[in-house]
Amino acid sequence: MKILRKILFIMFLIGFCASSASAHASTGVQRALDVITASGGHYVSASASIEAADCSGLVSVAQSLAMGEPPHRLGNTTSLLNGQWPHAIPGATPTDAFVIGVNAHHMVAMLDGVSIESRTPGEPFRVGGDASSPFDPRYRLYHIDPLVIEA
């Protein structure tokens, strides 16, 4: 009986922690992550849709969905590095809801702590541990202004 109580208590704690974590997640960012995860999308150069996107196209789609807009392109690696990406603020911390990592050749994002990436032609979008982290030292960091993310 004591073992059963311990198991039930541990299950309660796991459930409580999971529900607490999701309660803190940004609704728009979580919705964007859910759509991208379920999309079955893959890398296609110069594309920006739920079904097909290049690296900056996927980040654009994620951000537009997080802001409550239809998926569309917001820019590319050059425009972000030149300060022309809407609502991008230089610098980021792991607690930011929407983080972008960029260099002259590639762009990745992290949504509520989950990395997303579109990397190789024909390859499916990468989500989670398979995707590069924007906190990799090869990237410059930005975060999206939390005031534009849908609550």
C-alpha positions as semicolon CSV with decimal commas, in nm:
position;residue;x (nm);y (nm);z (nm)
1;M;0,000;0,000;0,000
2;K;0,285;0,241;0,082
3;I;0,443;0,173;-0,256
4;L;0,112;0,246;-0,431
5;R;0,082;0,578;-0,244
6;K;0,438;0,672;-0,340
7;I;0,367;0,589;-0,706
8;L;0,046;0,794;-0,700
9;F;0,226;1,086;-0,533
10;I;0,504;1,078;-0,794
11;M;0,244;1,062;-1,073
12;F;0,069;1,363;-0,914
13;L;0,394;1,559;-0,902
14;I;0,474;1,477;-1,264
15;G;0,128;1,586;-1,372
16;F;0,146;1,904;-1,162
17;C;0,484;2,001;-1,305
18;A;0,368;1,936;-1,660
19;S;0,050;2,140;-1,614
20;S;0,243;2,422;-1,446
21;A;0,492;2,435;-1,733
22;S;0,218;2,448;-1,994
23;A;0,033;2,715;-1,795
24;H;0,338;2,939;-1,836
25;A;0,373;2,872;-2,209
26;S;0,271;3,153;-2,441
27;T;-0,054;3,061;-2,616
28;G;0,048;3,198;-2,957
29;V;0,392;3,042;-2,939
30;Q;0,251;2,706;-2,828
31;R;-0,004;2,714;-3,109
32;A;0,273;2,787;-3,361
33;L;0,480;2,499;-3,224
34;D;0,181;2,262;-3,239
35;V;0,106;2,356;-3,601
36;I;0,469;2,315;-3,712
37;T;0,507;1,984;-3,527
38;A;0,192;1,841;-3,686
39;S;0,252;1,990;-4,033
40;G;0,469;1,720;-4,187
41;G;0,641;2,009;-4,364
42;H;0,982;1,996;-4,527
43;Y;1,260;2,221;-4,655
44;V;1,202;2,391;-4,989
45;S;1,426;2,680;-5,091
46;A;1,262;3,025;-5,106
47;S;0,939;2,894;-4,949
48;A;0,748;3,005;-4,641
49;S;0,440;2,795;-4,570
50;I;0,330;2,534;-4,318
51;E;0,396;2,259;-4,572
52;A;0,727;2,382;-4,717
53;A;0,981;2,640;-4,599
54;D;1,348;2,725;-4,603
55;C;1,518;2,820;-4,275
56;S;1,401;3,181;-4,258
57;G;1,066;3,081;-4,405
58;L;1,002;2,840;-4,117
59;V;1,098;3,103;-3,859
60;S;0,871;3,352;-4,041
61;V;0,582;3,105;-4,037
62;A;0,634;3,034;-3,667
63;Q;0,646;3,402;-3,577
64;S;0,345;3,497;-3,787
65;L;0,142;3,214;-3,629
66;A;0,259;3,317;-3,279
67;M;0,136;3,670;-3,351
68;G;-0,203;3,534;-3,459
69;E;-0,146;3,607;-3,829
70;P;-0,169;3,377;-4,131
71;P;0,166;3,214;-4,211
72;H;0,382;3,437;-4,430
73;R;0,744;3,540;-4,488
74;L;0,880;3,819;-4,269
75;G;1,233;3,833;-4,410
76;N;1,552;3,634;-4,453
77;T;1,887;3,595;-4,279
78;T;2,020;3,918;-4,432
79;S;1,717;4,125;-4,332
80;L;1,736;4,001;-3,973
81;L;2,109;4,071;-3,948
82;N;2,045;4,419;-4,092
83;G;1,779;4,497;-3,831
84;Q;1,488;4,473;-4,075
85;W;1,298;4,179;-3,923
86;P;0,969;4,288;-3,762
87;H;0,960;4,283;-3,381
88;A;1,307;4,123;-3,345
89;I;1,507;4,257;-3,053
90;P;1,882;4,187;-3,029
91;G;1,982;3,947;-2,752
92;A;1,795;3,661;-2,590
93;T;1,776;3,442;-2,280
94;P;1,648;3,085;-2,247
95;T;1,337;3,222;-2,074
96;D;1,227;3,426;-2,377
97;A;0,919;3,274;-2,541
98;F;1,048;3,317;-2,899
99;V;1,423;3,316;-2,968
100;I;1,594;3,335;-3,308
101;G;1,953;3,237;-3,382
102;V;2,098;3,361;-3,711
103;N;2,421;3,388;-3,905
104;A;2,489;3,484;-4,267
105;H;2,391;3,136;-4,388
106;H;2,125;2,993;-4,157
107;M;1,845;3,068;-3,911
108;V;1,683;2,861;-3,635
109;A;1,434;2,938;-3,359
110;M;1,330;2,824;-3,015
111;L;0,964;2,841;-2,912
112;D;0,899;2,805;-2,538
113;G;1,224;2,610;-2,507
114;V;1,172;2,384;-2,811
115;S;1,406;2,431;-3,108
116;I;1,275;2,431;-3,467
117;E;1,476;2,420;-3,788
118;S;1,444;2,372;-4,163
119;R;1,787;2,265;-4,281
120;T;1,825;2,046;-4,589
121;P;1,631;2,030;-4,921
122;G;1,354;1,771;-4,903
123;E;1,419;1,696;-4,535
124;P;1,130;1,727;-4,285
125;F;1,125;2,020;-4,044
126;R;1,326;1,944;-3,730
127;V;1,158;1,996;-3,394
128;G;1,310;1,945;-3,051
129;G;1,640;1,765;-3,000
130;D;1,696;1,711;-3,374
131;A;1,697;2,086;-3,438
132;S;1,993;2,316;-3,378
133;S;1,966;2,547;-3,078
134;P;1,974;2,922;-3,138
135;F;2,208;2,936;-2,838
136;D;2,478;2,758;-3,039
137;P;2,775;3,001;-3,044
138;R;2,772;3,023;-3,424
139;Y;2,447;3,225;-3,410
140;R;2,364;3,584;-3,318
141;L;2,066;3,592;-3,084
142;Y;1,740;3,782;-3,110
143;H;1,406;3,749;-2,938
144;I;1,062;3,852;-3,052
145;D;0,895;4,132;-2,858
146;P;0,657;3,951;-2,622
147;L;0,398;4,226;-2,665
148;V;0,325;4,110;-3,022
149;I;0,282;3,742;-2,932
150;E;-0,079;3,640;-2,902
151;A;-0,183;3,564;-2,544
